[in-house]
Amino acid sequence: MLAFTTFIISFSNFQKKNRIFLNCQLLLDSSLLFYYSLIFSIFFKLILS
């Protein structure tokens, strides 16, 4: 989980540095991150239950 959060932080830092990304690409990446976090939360709820 720590590696996942570090990946998100470094990924967002990389996006801030690189301004070539289009707005739709940023939107796609943020929605992908949202879906990944949603899947991870469901996964952890299944483990803990």
ROMAR-705399 format. One record per residue: residue number from 1; residue in one letter; x negated, y negated, z of N, C-alpha, C in turn. Coordinates in Angstrom, 1 decimal, m for minus. Layout:
residues N
<rec><domi>NUM</domi><torlo>A</torlo><n_u>X</n_u><n_v>Y</n_v><n_w>Z</n_w><ca_u>X</ca_u><ca_v>Y</ca_v><ca_w>Z</ca_w><c_u>X</c_u><c_v>Y</c_v><c_w>Z</c_w></rec>
...
//
This chain:
residues 49
<rec><domi>1</domi><torlo>M</torlo><n_u>m0.8</n_u><n_v>1.2</n_v><n_w>0.0</n_w><ca_u>0.0</ca_u><ca_v>0.0</ca_v><ca_w>0.0</ca_w><c_u>m0.9</c_u><c_v>m1.3</c_v><c_w>0.0</c_w></rec>
<rec><domi>2</domi><torlo>L</torlo><n_u>m2.0</n_u><n_v>m1.2</n_v><n_w>0.7</n_w><ca_u>m2.9</ca_u><ca_v>m2.3</ca_v><ca_w>0.8</ca_w><c_u>m3.5</c_u><c_v>m2.5</c_v><c_w>m0.6</c_w></rec>
<rec><domi>3</domi><torlo>A</torlo><n_u>m3.9</n_u><n_v>m1.5</n_v><n_w>m1.3</n_w><ca_u>m4.4</ca_u><ca_v>m1.6</ca_v><ca_w>m2.6</ca_w><c_u>m3.4</c_u><c_v>m2.2</c_v><c_w>m3.6</c_w></rec>
<rec><domi>4</domi><torlo>F</torlo><n_u>m2.2</n_u><n_v>m1.9</n_v><n_w>m3.4</n_w><ca_u>m1.1</ca_u><ca_v>m2.4</ca_v><ca_w>m4.3</ca_w><c_u>m0.9</c_u><c_v>m3.9</c_v><c_w>m4.1</c_w></rec>
<rec><domi>5</domi><torlo>T</torlo><n_u>m1.0</n_u><n_v>m4.3</n_v><n_w>m2.8</n_w><ca_u>m0.8</ca_u><ca_v>m5.8</ca_v><ca_w>m2.6</ca_w><c_u>m2.1</c_u><c_v>m6.5</c_v><c_w>m3.1</c_w></rec>
<rec><domi>6</domi><torlo>T</torlo><n_u>m3.3</n_u><n_v>m5.9</n_v><n_w>m2.9</n_w><ca_u>m4.5</ca_u><ca_v>m6.6</ca_v><ca_w>m3.4</ca_w><c_u>m4.4</c_u><c_v>m6.7</c_v><c_w>m4.9</c_w></rec>
<rec><domi>7</domi><torlo>F</torlo><n_u>m3.8</n_u><n_v>m5.6</n_v><n_w>m5.6</n_w><ca_u>m3.7</ca_u><ca_v>m5.7</ca_v><ca_w>m7.0</ca_w><c_u>m2.8</c_u><c_v>m6.8</c_v><c_w>m7.4</c_w></rec>
<rec><domi>8</domi><torlo>I</torlo><n_u>m1.6</n_u><n_v>m7.0</n_v><n_w>m6.7</n_w><ca_u>m0.7</ca_u><ca_v>m8.1</ca_v><ca_w>m7.0</ca_w><c_u>m1.4</c_u><c_v>m9.4</c_v><c_w>m6.9</c_w></rec>
<rec><domi>9</domi><torlo>I</torlo><n_u>m2.1</n_u><n_v>m9.6</n_v><n_w>m5.8</n_w><ca_u>m2.8</ca_u><ca_v>m10.9</ca_v><ca_w>m5.5</ca_w><c_u>m3.8</c_u><c_v>m11.2</c_v><c_w>m6.6</c_w></rec>
<rec><domi>10</domi><torlo>S</torlo><n_u>m4.6</n_u><n_v>m10.2</n_v><n_w>m6.9</n_w><ca_u>m5.6</ca_u><ca_v>m10.4</ca_v><ca_w>m8.0</ca_w><c_u>m5.0</c_u><c_v>m10.6</c_v><c_w>m9.3</c_w></rec>
<rec><domi>11</domi><torlo>F</torlo><n_u>m3.9</n_u><n_v>m9.9</n_v><n_w>m9.6</n_w><ca_u>m3.2</ca_u><ca_v>m10.1</ca_v><ca_w>m10.8</ca_w><c_u>m2.6</c_u><c_v>m11.5</c_v><c_w>m11.0</c_w></rec>
<rec><domi>12</domi><torlo>S</torlo><n_u>m2.0</n_u><n_v>m12.0</n_v><n_w>m9.9</n_w><ca_u>m1.4</ca_u><ca_v>m13.4</ca_v><ca_w>m9.9</ca_w><c_u>m2.6</c_u><c_v>m14.4</c_v><c_w>m10.1</c_w></rec>
<rec><domi>13</domi><torlo>N</torlo><n_u>m3.7</n_u><n_v>m14.1</n_v><n_w>m9.4</n_w><ca_u>m4.8</ca_u><ca_v>m15.1</ca_v><ca_w>m9.5</ca_w><c_u>m5.3</c_u><c_v>m15.1</c_v><c_w>m11.0</c_w></rec>
<rec><domi>14</domi><torlo>F</torlo><n_u>m5.4</n_u><n_v>m13.9</n_v><n_w>m11.6</n_w><ca_u>m5.8</ca_u><ca_v>m13.8</ca_v><ca_w>m13.0</ca_w><c_u>m4.8</c_u><c_v>m14.6</c_v><c_w>m13.9</c_w></rec>
<rec><domi>15</domi><torlo>Q</torlo><n_u>m3.6</n_u><n_v>m14.5</n_v><n_w>m13.6</n_w><ca_u>m2.6</ca_u><ca_v>m15.2</ca_v><ca_w>m14.4</ca_w><c_u>m2.7</c_u><c_v>m16.7</c_v><c_w>m14.2</c_w></rec>
<rec><domi>16</domi><torlo>K</torlo><n_u>m3.0</n_u><n_v>m17.2</n_v><n_w>m13.0</n_w><ca_u>m3.2</ca_u><ca_v>m18.6</ca_v><ca_w>m12.8</ca_w><c_u>m4.4</c_u><c_v>m19.1</c_v><c_w>m13.6</c_w></rec>
<rec><domi>17</domi><torlo>K</torlo><n_u>m5.5</n_u><n_v>m18.3</n_v><n_w>m13.6</n_w><ca_u>m6.7</ca_u><ca_v>m18.8</ca_v><ca_w>m14.3</ca_w><c_u>m6.5</c_u><c_v>m18.8</c_v><c_w>m15.8</c_w></rec>
<rec><domi>18</domi><torlo>N</torlo><n_u>m5.7</n_u><n_v>m17.8</n_v><n_w>m16.3</n_w><ca_u>m5.6</ca_u><ca_v>m17.7</ca_v><ca_w>m17.8</ca_w><c_u>m4.3</c_u><c_v>m18.4</c_v><c_w>m18.2</c_w></rec>
<rec><domi>19</domi><torlo>R</torlo><n_u>m4.4</n_u><n_v>m19.5</n_v><n_w>m18.8</n_w><ca_u>m3.2</ca_u><ca_v>m20.3</ca_v><ca_w>m19.2</ca_w><c_u>m2.7</c_u><c_v>m20.0</c_v><c_w>m20.6</c_w></rec>
<rec><domi>20</domi><torlo>I</torlo><n_u>m3.3</n_u><n_v>m19.0</n_v><n_w>m21.2</n_w><ca_u>m2.9</ca_u><ca_v>m18.6</ca_v><ca_w>m22.6</ca_w><c_u>m1.6</c_u><c_v>m17.8</c_v><c_w>m22.6</c_w></rec>
<rec><domi>21</domi><torlo>F</torlo><n_u>m1.3</n_u><n_v>m17.2</n_v><n_w>m21.4</n_w><ca_u>m0.1</ca_u><ca_v>m16.4</ca_v><ca_w>m21.3</ca_w><c_u>1.2</c_u><c_v>m17.3</c_v><c_w>m21.7</c_w></rec>
<rec><domi>22</domi><torlo>L</torlo><n_u>2.0</n_u><n_v>m16.7</n_v><n_w>m22.4</n_w><ca_u>3.3</ca_u><ca_v>m17.4</ca_v><ca_w>m22.8</ca_w><c_u>4.3</c_u><c_v>m17.2</c_v><c_w>m21.6</c_w></rec>
<rec><domi>23</domi><torlo>N</torlo><n_u>5.3</n_u><n_v>m18.1</n_v><n_w>m21.6</n_w><ca_u>6.2</ca_u><ca_v>m18.1</ca_v><ca_w>m20.5</ca_w><c_u>7.0</c_u><c_v>m16.8</c_v><c_w>m20.5</c_w></rec>
<rec><domi>24</domi><torlo>C</torlo><n_u>7.3</n_u><n_v>m16.2</n_v><n_w>m21.6</n_w><ca_u>8.1</ca_u><ca_v>m15.0</ca_v><ca_w>m21.7</ca_w><c_u>7.2</c_u><c_v>m13.8</c_v><c_w>m21.2</c_w></rec>
<rec><domi>25</domi><torlo>Q</torlo><n_u>5.9</n_u><n_v>m13.9</n_v><n_w>m21.4</n_w><ca_u>5.0</ca_u><ca_v>m12.9</ca_v><ca_w>m20.9</ca_w><c_u>4.9</c_u><c_v>m12.9</c_v><c_w>m19.4</c_w></rec>
<rec><domi>26</domi><torlo>L</torlo><n_u>4.9</n_u><n_v>m14.2</n_v><n_w>m18.8</n_w><ca_u>4.9</ca_u><ca_v>m14.3</ca_v><ca_w>m17.4</ca_w><c_u>6.2</c_u><c_v>m13.8</c_v><c_w>m16.8</c_w></rec>
<rec><domi>27</domi><torlo>L</torlo><n_u>7.3</n_u><n_v>m14.1</n_v><n_w>m17.5</n_w><ca_u>8.6</ca_u><ca_v>m13.6</ca_v><ca_w>m17.0</ca_w><c_u>8.7</c_u><c_v>m12.1</c_v><c_w>m17.0</c_w></rec>
<rec><domi>28</domi><torlo>L</torlo><n_u>8.1</n_u><n_v>m11.5</n_v><n_w>m18.1</n_w><ca_u>8.1</ca_u><ca_v>m10.1</ca_v><ca_w>m18.2</ca_w><c_u>7.3</c_u><c_v>m9.4</c_v><c_w>m17.0</c_w></rec>
<rec><domi>29</domi><torlo>D</torlo><n_u>6.1</n_u><n_v>m10.0</n_v><n_w>m16.8</n_w><ca_u>5.2</ca_u><ca_v>m9.5</ca_v><ca_w>m15.7</ca_w><c_u>5.9</c_u><c_v>m9.6</c_v><c_w>m14.4</c_w></rec>
<rec><domi>30</domi><torlo>S</torlo><n_u>6.5</n_u><n_v>m10.7</n_v><n_w>m14.1</n_w><ca_u>7.1</ca_u><ca_v>m10.9</ca_v><ca_w>m12.8</ca_w><c_u>8.3</c_u><c_v>m10.0</c_v><c_w>m12.6</c_w></rec>
<rec><domi>31</domi><torlo>S</torlo><n_u>9.1</n_u><n_v>m9.7</n_v><n_w>m13.7</n_w><ca_u>10.2</ca_u><ca_v>m8.7</ca_v><ca_w>m13.5</ca_w><c_u>9.6</c_u><c_v>m7.3</c_v><c_w>m13.4</c_w></rec>
<rec><domi>32</domi><torlo>L</torlo><n_u>8.5</n_u><n_v>m7.0</n_v><n_w>m14.0</n_w><ca_u>7.9</ca_u><ca_v>m5.7</ca_v><ca_w>m13.8</ca_w><c_u>7.4</c_u><c_v>m5.6</c_v><c_w>m12.4</c_w></rec>
<rec><domi>33</domi><torlo>L</torlo><n_u>6.8</n_u><n_v>m6.6</n_v><n_w>m11.8</n_w><ca_u>6.4</ca_u><ca_v>m6.5</ca_v><ca_w>m10.4</ca_w><c_u>7.6</c_u><c_v>m6.4</c_v><c_w>m9.5</c_w></rec>
<rec><domi>34</domi><torlo>F</torlo><n_u>8.7</n_u><n_v>m7.0</n_v><n_w>m9.8</n_w><ca_u>9.9</ca_u><ca_v>m6.9</ca_v><ca_w>m9.0</ca_w><c_u>10.4</c_u><c_v>m5.4</c_v><c_w>m9.1</c_w></rec>
<rec><domi>35</domi><torlo>Y</torlo><n_u>10.4</n_u><n_v>m4.8</n_v><n_w>m10.3</n_w><ca_u>10.9</ca_u><ca_v>m3.5</ca_v><ca_w>m10.4</ca_w><c_u>9.9</c_u><c_v>m2.5</c_v><c_w>m9.7</c_w></rec>
<rec><domi>36</domi><torlo>Y</torlo><n_u>8.6</n_u><n_v>m2.7</n_v><n_w>m9.8</n_w><ca_u>7.7</ca_u><ca_v>m1.9</ca_v><ca_w>m9.1</ca_w><c_u>7.9</c_u><c_v>m1.9</c_v><c_w>m7.6</c_w></rec>
<rec><domi>37</domi><torlo>S</torlo><n_u>8.1</n_u><n_v>m3.1</n_v><n_w>m7.0</n_w><ca_u>8.3</ca_u><ca_v>m3.3</ca_v><ca_w>m5.6</ca_w><c_u>9.6</c_u><c_v>m2.6</c_v><c_w>m5.2</c_w></rec>
<rec><domi>38</domi><torlo>L</torlo><n_u>10.6</n_u><n_v>m2.7</n_v><n_w>m6.0</n_w><ca_u>11.9</ca_u><ca_v>m2.1</ca_v><ca_w>m5.7</ca_w><c_u>11.7</c_u><c_v>m0.6</c_v><c_w>m5.7</c_w></rec>
<rec><domi>39</domi><torlo>I</torlo><n_u>11.0</n_u><n_v>0.0</n_v><n_w>m6.7</n_w><ca_u>10.8</ca_u><ca_v>1.4</ca_v><ca_w>m6.7</ca_w><c_u>10.0</c_u><c_v>1.9</c_v><c_w>m5.5</c_w></rec>
<rec><domi>40</domi><torlo>F</torlo><n_u>9.0</n_u><n_v>1.1</n_v><n_w>m5.1</n_w><ca_u>8.1</ca_u><ca_v>1.4</ca_v><ca_w>m3.9</ca_w><c_u>9.0</c_u><c_v>1.4</c_v><c_w>m2.6</c_w></rec>
<rec><domi>41</domi><torlo>S</torlo><n_u>9.9</n_u><n_v>0.4</n_v><n_w>m2.5</n_w><ca_u>10.7</ca_u><ca_v>0.3</ca_v><ca_w>m1.3</ca_w><c_u>11.6</c_u><c_v>1.5</c_v><c_w>m1.2</c_w></rec>
<rec><domi>42</domi><torlo>I</torlo><n_u>12.2</n_u><n_v>1.9</n_v><n_w>m2.3</n_w><ca_u>13.1</ca_u><ca_v>3.0</ca_v><ca_w>m2.3</ca_w><c_u>12.3</c_u><c_v>4.3</c_v><c_w>m2.0</c_w></rec>
<rec><domi>43</domi><torlo>F</torlo><n_u>11.1</n_u><n_v>4.4</n_v><n_w>m2.5</n_w><ca_u>10.3</ca_u><ca_v>5.5</ca_v><ca_w>m2.3</ca_w><c_u>9.9</c_u><c_v>5.7</c_v><c_w>m0.8</c_w></rec>
<rec><domi>44</domi><torlo>F</torlo><n_u>9.6</n_u><n_v>4.5</n_v><n_w>m0.2</n_w><ca_u>9.2</ca_u><ca_v>4.5</ca_v><ca_w>1.2</ca_w><c_u>10.4</c_u><c_v>4.8</c_v><c_w>2.1</c_w></rec>
<rec><domi>45</domi><torlo>K</torlo><n_u>11.6</n_u><n_v>4.4</n_v><n_w>1.7</n_w><ca_u>12.8</ca_u><ca_v>4.7</ca_v><ca_w>2.4</ca_w><c_u>13.1</c_u><c_v>6.2</c_v><c_w>2.4</c_w></rec>
<rec><domi>46</domi><torlo>L</torlo><n_u>12.9</n_u><n_v>6.8</n_v><n_w>1.2</n_w><ca_u>13.1</ca_u><ca_v>8.2</ca_v><ca_w>1.1</ca_w><c_u>12.1</c_u><c_v>9.0</c_v><c_w>2.0</c_w></rec>
<rec><domi>47</domi><torlo>I</torlo><n_u>10.9</n_u><n_v>8.5</n_v><n_w>2.1</n_w><ca_u>9.9</ca_u><ca_v>9.2</ca_v><ca_w>2.9</ca_w><c_u>10.2</c_u><c_v>9.1</c_v><c_w>4.4</c_w></rec>
<rec><domi>48</domi><torlo>L</torlo><n_u>10.6</n_u><n_v>7.9</n_v><n_w>4.8</n_w><ca_u>10.9</ca_u><ca_v>7.6</ca_v><ca_w>6.2</ca_w><c_u>12.2</c_u><c_v>8.2</c_v><c_w>6.7</c_w></rec>
<rec><domi>49</domi><torlo>S</torlo><n_u>13.1</n_u><n_v>8.5</n_v><n_w>5.8</n_w><ca_u>14.4</ca_u><ca_v>9.0</ca_v><ca_w>6.3</ca_w><c_u>14.3</c_u><c_v>10.5</c_v><c_w>6.6</c_w></rec>
//
